[in-house]
Amino acid sequence: MVFAQTSRALVRRFTTSAVRRSQEWQQQGVPGSNLPFDIHNKYKLTAMFVLFFGSGLTAPFLIARRHLLLTSAK
């Protein structure tokens, strides 16, 4: 019973401090102001998304191609 009370108190203290800390961001009330990239230029945003996701999706295929080329060269 004592363990349950102390664990509830710790969880409550953590959640309230986490909520308090989350308010430290400088949010200006503008959509996208808290994002780490600029969303105002849609062409640049599209190019960055294509590069980011494209590099992650093509990497396994390029690695497999290199491996197949190396094994066929032997």
MOSULFEN-V415368 format. One record per residue. RES is the residue in one small letter. NEAR is the number of other ideal C-beta (glycine too) atoms within 12 Angstrom. Layout:
BEGIN
((RES | NEAR) (RES | NEAR))
END
This chain:
BEGIN
((m | 7) (v | 8) (f | 9) (a | 10) (q | 11) (t | 12) (s | 13) (r | 14) (a | 14) (l | 14) (v | 14) (r | 14) (r | 14) (f | 14) (t | 14) (t | 14) (s | 14) (a | 13) (v | 12) (r | 12) (r | 11) (s | 12) (q | 12) (e | 11) (w | 13) (q | 9) (q | 13) (q | 9) (g | 9) (v | 12) (p | 10) (g | 16) (s | 15) (n | 16) (l | 14) (p | 9) (f | 17) (d | 15) (i | 18) (h | 13) (n | 12) (k | 12) (y | 12) (k | 14) (l | 17) (t | 15) (a | 15) (m | 19) (f | 17) (v | 15) (l | 15) (f | 15) (f | 13) (g | 15) (s | 14) (g | 13) (l | 13) (t | 15) (a | 14) (p | 12) (f | 14) (l | 15) (i | 12) (a | 13) (r | 14) (r | 14) (h | 14) (l | 13) (l | 12) (l | 11) (t | 10) (s | 9) (a | 8) (k | 7))
END
